Amino acid sequence: MNAQNSIDLTAVITTPENIQFEYRIAGPFRRLPAFLLDFVLRGVCVVAFFVLMIFIGAMASIPFGMILFLIFLVSFAFDWFYGLFFETYWNGQTPGKWLTKTRVISVDGRPINAYQATVRNFLRLADFAPMVSFEMMSSDAQPVYAIPTFLVSLLCMSMSPRFQRLGDLAAGTMVVVNEQSWVPTNIKLEDARVASLSEHIPPNFRMSSTLAKAIALYAERRNRISMGRRTELASHLAKPLLKQFNFLDDTSPDLLLCALYYREFVSKDAFSEAKQYAASPSKDSVSLPVNAMPLPTESLPPILKSPQ
């Protein structure tokens, strides 16, 4: 048995570029506090909404039936879409996961996407099975099977080397301990030229593990850095790469690092329509594609410049 997987519970992910990253898997006892914190937070939000609606209803004479209907809708939304929303837009974390320093990522090490968040959260009910009746608590209770036992979830996690519950297995995700600051997050790279420039990076280029971590950390923090400082920092990594790739000297260092991050960590289908917008950065090619269109330059990083 592989000691690295069985003793220290570390998942080693190898990217298509043959770069290895290590993640410490979060087990059921590490994930339970996050689940309980999220459960309590959802309950507090629903109760607060209930009190607010009772107050508004009393002031505006809203029928009590309408208030109950709105509370039902809010409760339904929190139950089914709370985890989906936060894991999609908050880099694989819910408030409970953030407090317990855990995160959901894809099994290939990439950030989780909306489809994966939907699958794993909508299958959560199956992970609660089998349900136990309220009759176990009181003989006078109605025979409603609504108390989760989590046996399906625990069985799946015990049989998975990455502690994946049923929803994780279906979505291709896993929960890891978020201790490493360079773990790639779901960073939005809205400039279409990022994807375009990544297509011009030589396909045989392989980043070292140190370089990949540095670029991931830069991409995660670049929006909190001023433009001048951003260019200065990016230049240290970009200058030798510009020479290695035979790119134009005035290629934006910031744009190059974002393109490298995109190629390594971002899903390949994200900017499928963006490739038509970029000029080739290679010194051997200075022409624009036939269907190229000018990009707006306001509020954007320094752009790729074609020779005059």
Secondary structure as UniProt FT lines:
FT   HELIX           3..6
FT   STRAND          10..14
FT   TURN            16..17
FT   STRAND          20..25
FT   HELIX           28..60
FT   HELIX           64..89
FT   TURN            90..92
FT   HELIX           95..99
FT   TURN            100..101
FT   STRAND          102..106
FT   TURN            107..108
FT   HELIX           114..122
FT   HELIX           124..128
FT   STRAND          131..133
FT   HELIX           134..136
FT   TURN            139..140
FT   STRAND          145..148
FT   HELIX           151..159
FT   TURN            161..162
FT   HELIX           166..171
FT   STRAND          173..177
FT   TURN            181..182
FT   HELIX           192..200
FT   TURN            203..204
FT   HELIX           209..221
FT   HELIX           222..224
FT   HELIX           227..245
FT   TURN            249..250
FT   HELIX           253..265
FT   TURN            268..273
FT   HELIX           275..277
FT   TURN            283..284
FT   TURN            290..291
FT   TURN            298..299
//
